Amino acid sequence: MPYASIEDLPPSISEHLPRHAQEIYRAAFNNAWDEYADRGEGREEIAHRVAWAAVKRRYHKTAGAWVPW
């Protein structure tokens, strides 16, 4: 289900990503949720994969923290 705000993101996202990365994640997830509406039950998993891919284009994990490229 789409996220209305970054406060609605799961703890695994909100507790580990910087705010900007959370915004990227939310926007990418919501876009993918709409784009892959025809995928049925796999829709949510696809949306999460797309969202992580979007975050990883701008951020990478170094020494346990997500930092901009």
C-alpha positions in Angstrom: 0.0 0.0 0.0 1.4 3.5 -0.8 2.9 5.6 1.9 1.2 8.9 2.6 4.3 10.3 4.3 7.7 9.2 5.3 6.4 8.8 8.9 4.5 5.8 7.5 7.5 4.0 6.3 8.5 0.7 8.0 11.0 1.0 10.8 13.5 -0.9 8.7 13.6 2.1 6.4 12.9 5.0 8.7 15.4 4.0 11.4 18.3 3.5 8.9 18.0 5.9 6.0 18.6 9.7 6.1 15.5 11.8 5.6 16.3 12.6 2.0 16.8 8.9 1.2 13.5 8.2 2.9 11.8 10.7 0.6 13.4 9.0 -2.4 12.2 5.6 -1.1 8.7 6.8 -0.5 8.3 8.5 -3.9 9.8 5.5 -5.8 7.7 3.0 -3.9 4.5 5.0 -4.5 5.3 5.4 -8.2 6.1 1.7 -8.6 2.9 0.8 -6.7 0.9 2.6 -9.4 3.0 1.4 -12.3 2.8 -2.3 -11.4 -0.9 -2.4 -10.5 -1.4 -5.4 -12.8 1.1 -7.6 -10.9 -1.3 -8.7 -8.2 0.2 -10.1 -5.0 3.8 -9.4 -6.3 3.1 -5.7 -6.6 4.3 -4.8 -3.1 7.6 -6.8 -3.4 8.3 -5.2 -6.8 7.6 -1.7 -5.4 10.0 -2.3 -2.5 12.7 -3.5 -5.0 12.2 -0.4 -7.1 12.4 1.9 -4.1 15.6 0.4 -2.9 17.1 0.7 -6.3 16.2 4.4 -6.4 17.9 4.9 -3.0 21.0 3.1 -4.1 21.4 5.4 -7.1 21.9 8.3 -4.7 23.2 6.7 -1.5 25.6 3.8 -0.5 26.3 2.2 2.8 29.6 2.9 4.4 30.7 1.8 7.8 27.1 0.9 8.6 25.6 4.3 7.6 23.8 5.4 4.4 25.7 8.3 2.9 25.3 10.2 -0.4 27.6 9.2 -3.3 
